[in-house]
């Protein structure tokens, strides 16, 4: 007699991302045949760790002893700041390389099948279209695991460094005005900034995963939209590049606009460059803190929602396009 | 006969590139390994000679006995091997960790034997680091001789040695100053011990760590990558961890001693709690002694633990689904 299904342990990994799934297995094994690709996939993590480790060691050895000689604050604060910016720079370079690698690896996933005329054969199986696409998608992510782990470790290290660095900044802010600290505690003004900071840390930490999934989604749409592998790689890379440029322009424009309106004009109406704000009353410091924190919080949530929404939209479009192939 | 001699002469005239290509991968690897020692020595000698002949000599009169040329020689004799040995140690660290991955493929039966063979085969890298450290030690001895004796001309002013000497002299006025002497001598002994035994202990440590880590991946080609990655991650997080712990300690110390600008100054209270004879130099010396002792102990003890754990894991068999 069979045991009731309720007693079976619930699987965290979906079927299409399991090594037993035929499409997933085929896609993973196909990529292992190329030694160059294998070395590139496996070698990403050691390269990231070696660069970060060496740069951290050199920066710490150069800055910490010399600055610590003057005082603790500048010694550790300076070292933390230097380490944080060095790690940001490494993340930027590695992130760009990882983005290109992911797009080039993911782009031939569907177009390759179409070009080799095995797509229709695959569609004759009992596997649904969604399952085929998601299994291929999971295989690409699994193949980029080494880079993803490297980027996540880098994010973790920079997050901890940034949090301790922020503690030094907060200390230096309240060092000159202890009444501000008491007011923050008494009137519970620290709650909203803390929530915003926590959400920002979460957003920052989750970026490698989101970016990798987003890159793969772009590449999959390019793959479904083209009938040859070379064309899909080209479309994928162009799409990624366009998204980079567009997001940089949009973010810089929005951040500059918000700073200009809220900080330069609204928070200080008597010296505001826009005349409209001259007649407005001077807002209380608590109101300024609340509005600025809320704006940052909403901005982060909007960016997060936009990223997740884009991924869902791109995967949906991929499925719709693949159905017509 | 003529044909034979002609063939021999052709063989002898074969370009090096072709001869190199005909060698097996194993022999090539062996040549590169053995080449570590002459490469380390020749590169340090070349750098040393370059600096000796091309370094600009500062002839400014500082008001005390000062010989820039001797100082340059001695400083260069320490700095160049120090940088080279740091780089060589870093390369050796992950190279030996990757070698550790080769010790597990035979299972627990041949694990100990494979570890010994691998250690002997890769002894060249720690030996090269050892020679560089010996050169550095020689430079340090040279500097101390210049500073303390008149063998190489007038004595030379060296900041750190002068600071240590002044601290030792100051401590003589306070009770318990012998502890400082003991601490300084202990630090010097541990430093020399670390310099000389460090490369071999480090190689053994990395080999056993590489072995332990490589018992985890399912596929054999993943083993060296995993071992190298783990070793590099450990190095990175050790540096960052020290900075994090130090920064948090500094923050706690600052919060206790100097919380706000307009708050009462507690520094005098805290300073009173710490004996006033404690000199900054001795705090550094004590911290260095502590870190070096921990490092030395870790490099001696941890390989035994890692090897035992790796053996235990191998006795249970490699992970399920392992592909050799």
Interface residues (C-beta under 8 A of the other chain):
Chain A: X38 X42 X43 X45 X46 X49 X50 X52 X53 X54 X56 X57 X60 X64 X72 X73 X75 X76 X79 X80 X83 X146 X153 X157 X160 X161 X164 X167 X168 X171 X174 X175 X176 X177 X178 X181
Chain B: X90 X94 X221 X222 X225 X228 X229 X232 X233 X235 X236 X237 X239 X240 X242 X243 X244 X246 X247 X248 X250 X251 X253 X254 X255 X258 X259 X260 X261 X262 X263
